[in-house]
Amino acid sequence: MALTTRRRALTTLGAAFAGAVALPAADALAGERRHGPRPLWRAHAHNDYEHPRPLFDALDHRFGSVEADIYLVGDQLLVAHDPEDLDPARTLESLYLDPLAARVRANRGSVYRGYRGSLQLLIDIKTEGSSTYLELDRHLRRYRHLFTTYAHGRVHRGPVTAVISGDRAARAPMEAQSVRRAFYDGRLADLGGQAPASFIPLISDNWTLNFTWRGVGAFPDAERQKLRGIIATAHQRGQRVRFWATPDLAGPARDALWSELLAADVDHLNTDDLAGLEAFLDARRAA
């Protein structure tokens, strides 16, 4: 299936999760002339909160997906990688929710002015999943019209789509909701399961636990076929795919692996090197 055709199919299946609907080339170029360079919807800012300017550095590099780890402390959702780094001033609201709401207001309903895609906010729960998610849900409800919402069997796309990762205990309270403002980050074990894309729009997993290749030498044919089979299965169900723990040091190995991921139509490339992935994707597009 051609890429544009597949993206249209994803729209039908709940396209809030595709990041952006592919536009015809002429429309995309016209958009760039009116609004500036188009967003890099495949680019995922892993551990985004560790950058000097959380969220804003990723947006300056046109990323379509950002990741924040959260801890529930009292009724506050604090953003940090490790417990010893917790700071009461670094809340999910102050670093992500409030800035995104302000930006969407300023951009007339979009994270990127003039582009209809939904920014993915991947929220990785580090404390007990059920209680943390329920508090997170209360926080998300304060931001009316900001988030993609599932309501009584239908998905209503917003400028930001929250996807919940981390502690697996978040799944039960999410599945019990008839209305929610977040979606679940599945694993390869969920691929082909009963949960639809309206609940699990994203399949994420550890590259090193599923593939031996690290970008050095030839990609083994069996692993290339395995990768493409994963992508085909996910895309048939309207789901997107991301791998973490891929090589992230600048050099030929990283470029080789990223190139194979693009060739297989993986939906998100994972990095802490914002400028490096931006340059890589821009160069591939120009080519």
C-alpha positions as CSV (number, residue, x, y, z in Angstrom):
1,M,0.0,0.0,0.0
2,A,1.4,3.4,-0.9
3,L,2.3,5.7,1.9
4,T,-0.3,8.4,1.1
5,T,-3.0,5.7,0.8
6,R,-2.0,4.1,4.1
7,R,-2.1,7.4,5.9
8,R,-5.6,8.0,4.6
9,A,-6.6,4.6,5.9
10,L,-5.2,5.5,9.3
11,T,-7.4,8.6,9.2
12,T,-10.5,6.4,8.8
13,L,-9.4,4.1,11.6
14,G,-8.8,6.8,14.1
15,A,-6.3,9.2,12.6
16,A,-5.7,11.3,15.7
17,F,-2.9,8.7,16.2
18,A,-1.1,9.1,12.8
19,G,0.5,12.3,13.9
20,A,-0.4,13.9,10.6
21,V,-2.3,13.0,7.5
22,A,0.1,12.9,4.5
23,L,-0.6,15.8,2.2
24,P,-0.1,15.9,-1.6
25,A,3.4,17.3,-2.4
26,A,2.0,20.5,-3.8
27,D,-0.1,21.1,-0.8
28,A,2.9,20.4,1.5
29,L,5.1,22.9,-0.4
30,A,2.4,25.5,-0.4
31,G,2.0,25.1,3.4
32,E,5.7,25.6,3.8
33,R,5.6,28.8,1.9
34,R,2.8,30.1,4.1
35,H,3.7,28.7,7.5
36,G,7.4,27.7,7.4
37,P,9.0,24.2,7.3
38,R,6.6,21.5,7.9
39,P,6.8,19.4,11.1
40,L,8.7,16.2,11.3
41,W,5.9,13.9,12.4
42,R,8.2,10.9,12.6
43,A,10.6,12.5,15.0
44,H,10.3,11.5,18.7
45,A,12.1,13.3,21.4
46,H,13.0,10.6,23.9
47,N,13.5,12.0,27.5
48,D,12.5,15.4,26.2
49,Y,12.4,16.9,29.7
50,E,16.2,16.5,30.0
51,H,16.8,19.1,27.3
52,P,17.7,22.7,28.3
53,R,14.2,23.9,27.2
54,P,11.8,21.0,27.6
55,L,9.2,20.9,24.9
56,F,10.4,24.1,23.2
57,D,13.6,22.6,22.0
58,A,11.7,19.8,20.4
59,L,9.2,22.2,18.8
60,D,12.0,24.4,17.5
61,H,13.4,21.3,15.7
62,R,9.8,20.5,14.4
63,F,9.4,17.2,16.3
64,G,6.0,15.5,16.1
65,S,6.3,13.6,19.3
66,V,7.8,14.3,22.8
67,E,8.2,12.1,25.8
68,A,7.9,13.0,29.5
69,D,8.4,10.7,32.5
70,I,6.1,11.4,35.5
71,Y,5.9,10.6,39.2
72,L,2.8,11.0,41.3
73,V,3.8,12.9,44.5
74,G,0.7,13.8,46.5
75,D,-1.6,15.2,43.9
76,Q,1.2,16.6,41.8
77,L,2.6,15.0,38.6
78,L,6.4,15.8,38.7
79,V,8.6,15.3,35.6
80,A,12.0,13.6,36.0
81,H,13.9,10.5,35.0
82,D,14.9,9.4,38.5
83,P,13.3,10.0,41.9
84,E,16.4,11.9,43.2
85,D,15.8,14.4,40.4
86,L,12.3,15.3,41.4
87,D,11.7,19.1,41.7
88,P,8.3,20.5,42.9
89,A,8.6,23.3,40.3
90,R,9.0,20.8,37.4
91,T,5.4,19.7,37.0
92,L,3.7,18.2,33.9
93,E,1.5,21.3,33.8
94,S,4.3,23.8,33.9
95,L,6.6,22.0,31.4
96,Y,4.0,20.6,29.0
97,L,0.3,21.2,29.5
98,D,0.2,24.9,30.1
99,P,2.8,25.7,27.3
100,L,1.0,23.5,24.8
101,A,-2.4,25.1,25.7
102,A,-0.9,28.6,25.2
103,R,0.7,27.6,21.9
104,V,-2.5,26.1,20.5
105,R,-4.4,29.2,21.4
106,A,-1.8,31.4,19.7
107,N,-1.7,29.1,16.6
108,R,-5.5,29.0,16.2
109,G,-6.0,25.4,17.2
110,S,-2.7,23.8,16.1
111,V,0.6,23.1,17.7
112,Y,2.2,24.0,14.4
113,R,0.4,26.9,12.8
114,G,-1.2,25.9,9.5
115,Y,-0.6,22.1,10.0
116,R,-3.4,19.8,11.0
117,G,-1.4,17.1,12.6
118,S,-1.7,16.1,16.3
119,L,1.4,16.3,18.4
120,Q,2.0,13.1,20.3
121,L,2.7,13.6,24.1
122,L,4.0,10.3,25.3
123,I,3.6,10.2,29.1
124,D,5.7,7.5,30.8
125,I,4.4,6.6,34.2
126,K,7.1,5.8,36.7
127,T,5.0,5.4,39.9
128,E,2.1,2.9,40.4
129,G,0.2,3.0,37.2
130,S,-3.5,2.9,38.2
131,S,-3.4,5.7,40.8
132,T,-1.0,7.8,38.7
133,Y,-3.2,7.5,35.6
134,L,-6.4,8.4,37.6
135,E,-4.7,11.6,38.8
136,L,-3.3,12.3,35.3
137,D,-6.8,11.9,33.9
138,R,-8.0,14.6,36.4
139,H,-5.2,16.9,35.1
140,L,-6.0,16.3,31.5
141,R,-9.7,17.1,31.9
142,R,-8.7,20.7,32.9
143,Y,-7.5,21.3,29.3
144,R,-10.7,21.4,27.3
145,H,-10.3,21.0,23.5
146,L,-6.5,20.4,23.8
147,F,-6.4,16.6,23.8
148,T,-7.6,14.0,21.4
149,T,-10.6,12.3,23.1
150,Y,-12.2,8.9,23.0
151,A,-15.9,9.2,23.8
152,H,-18.4,6.3,23.7
153,G,-16.7,4.5,20.8
154,R,-15.5,7.4,18.7
155,V,-12.2,9.3,18.5
156,H,-12.3,13.1,18.3
157,R,-8.9,14.5,17.3
158,G,-7.4,17.4,19.1
159,P,-4.1,19.3,18.5
160,V,-2.3,17.1,21.1
161,T,-2.7,13.3,21.6
162,A,-1.6,11.9,25.0
163,V,-0.4,8.3,24.9
164,I,0.3,6.6,28.2
165,S,3.4,4.4,28.6
166,G,5.4,3.1,31.5
167,D,3.7,1.1,34.4
168,R,1.3,-1.4,32.9
169,A,-1.2,-1.1,35.7
170,A,-2.5,2.0,34.0
171,R,-4.3,-0.2,31.4
172,A,-7.2,-1.4,33.6
173,P,-8.6,2.0,34.6
174,M,-8.1,3.3,31.0
175,E,-10.1,0.4,29.5
176,A,-12.9,0.9,32.0
177,Q,-13.5,4.5,30.8
178,S,-16.2,5.3,28.3
179,V,-14.6,8.8,27.9
180,R,-10.9,9.4,28.2
181,R,-8.3,12.0,27.0
182,A,-5.5,9.5,26.6
183,F,-4.6,6.3,24.8
184,Y,-2.4,3.3,25.6
185,D,1.1,2.6,24.4
186,G,1.2,-1.1,23.6
187,R,4.1,-3.6,23.2
188,L,4.8,-6.1,20.6
189,A,2.9,-8.7,22.7
190,D,-0.2,-6.6,22.0
191,L,0.3,-6.7,18.2
192,G,-2.6,-8.4,16.5
193,G,-4.5,-8.6,19.8
194,Q,-8.1,-7.7,20.5
195,A,-7.5,-4.1,21.6
196,P,-8.3,-1.7,18.7
197,A,-6.3,1.3,17.5
198,S,-8.9,3.5,19.4
199,F,-7.3,2.1,22.6
200,I,-3.8,1.1,21.5
201,P,-2.8,3.5,18.6
202,L,1.0,3.0,19.3
203,I,3.1,-0.1,19.6
204,S,6.5,0.6,21.2
205,D,9.2,-1.9,22.2
206,N,12.9,-2.3,22.9
207,W,14.9,-2.7,19.8
208,T,17.7,-4.6,21.5
209,L,15.3,-7.2,22.8
210,N,13.9,-8.0,19.4
211,F,16.8,-7.5,17.0
212,T,20.5,-8.2,17.1
213,W,21.5,-5.7,14.4
214,R,22.9,-2.4,15.7
215,G,23.6,-0.7,12.3
216,V,27.0,-2.2,11.7
217,G,27.4,-4.4,8.6
218,A,24.5,-5.7,6.6
219,F,21.0,-5.9,8.1
220,P,20.2,-9.6,8.3
221,D,17.5,-10.6,5.8
222,A,15.5,-12.5,8.5
223,E,15.5,-9.5,10.8
224,R,14.5,-7.1,7.9
225,Q,11.6,-9.4,7.1
226,K,10.6,-9.5,10.8
227,L,10.7,-5.7,11.1
228,R,8.6,-5.3,8.0
229,G,6.1,-7.9,9.1
230,I,5.7,-6.0,12.4
231,I,5.0,-2.8,10.6
232,A,2.6,-4.4,8.1
233,T,0.6,-6.0,10.9
234,A,0.4,-2.8,12.9
235,H,-0.5,-0.6,9.9
236,Q,-3.3,-3.0,8.9
237,R,-4.9,-2.3,12.3
238,G,-4.3,1.5,12.1
239,Q,-1.5,1.4,14.7
240,R,1.9,3.1,14.6
241,V,5.2,1.7,15.7
242,R,8.2,3.0,17.6
243,F,11.4,1.3,18.9
244,W,13.5,2.6,21.8
245,A,17.1,1.7,22.6
246,T,18.2,2.2,19.0
247,P,21.8,3.5,18.5
248,D,21.8,7.2,19.2
249,L,25.4,8.3,18.8
250,A,26.1,10.2,15.6
251,G,27.8,8.1,13.0
252,P,27.3,5.5,10.2
253,A,25.7,2.9,12.4
254,R,22.9,5.2,13.6
255,D,22.3,6.5,10.0
256,A,22.2,2.9,8.7
257,L,19.6,1.9,11.3
258,W,17.5,5.0,10.9
259,S,17.6,4.4,7.1
260,E,16.3,0.9,7.6
261,L,13.6,2.1,9.9
262,L,12.4,4.6,7.3
263,A,12.5,2.0,4.5
264,A,10.3,-0.3,6.6
265,D,7.9,2.7,7.2
266,V,8.4,2.8,11.0
267,D,6.3,5.7,12.3
268,H,8.6,7.2,14.9
269,L,12.4,7.5,15.1
270,N,13.6,7.7,18.7
271,T,16.4,10.1,19.7
272,D,17.9,12.4,22.3
273,D,19.8,14.2,19.5
274,L,17.2,16.6,18.2
275,A,19.4,18.4,15.7
276,G,20.9,15.2,14.5
277,L,17.5,13.6,13.7
278,E,16.2,16.8,12.2
279,A,19.2,17.0,9.8
280,F,18.9,13.3,8.9
281,L,15.2,13.5,8.0
282,D,15.6,16.8,6.1
283,A,18.5,15.2,4.1
284,R,16.4,12.1,3.3
285,R,13.5,14.3,2.2
286,A,15.7,16.4,0.0
287,A,17.1,13.3,-1.6
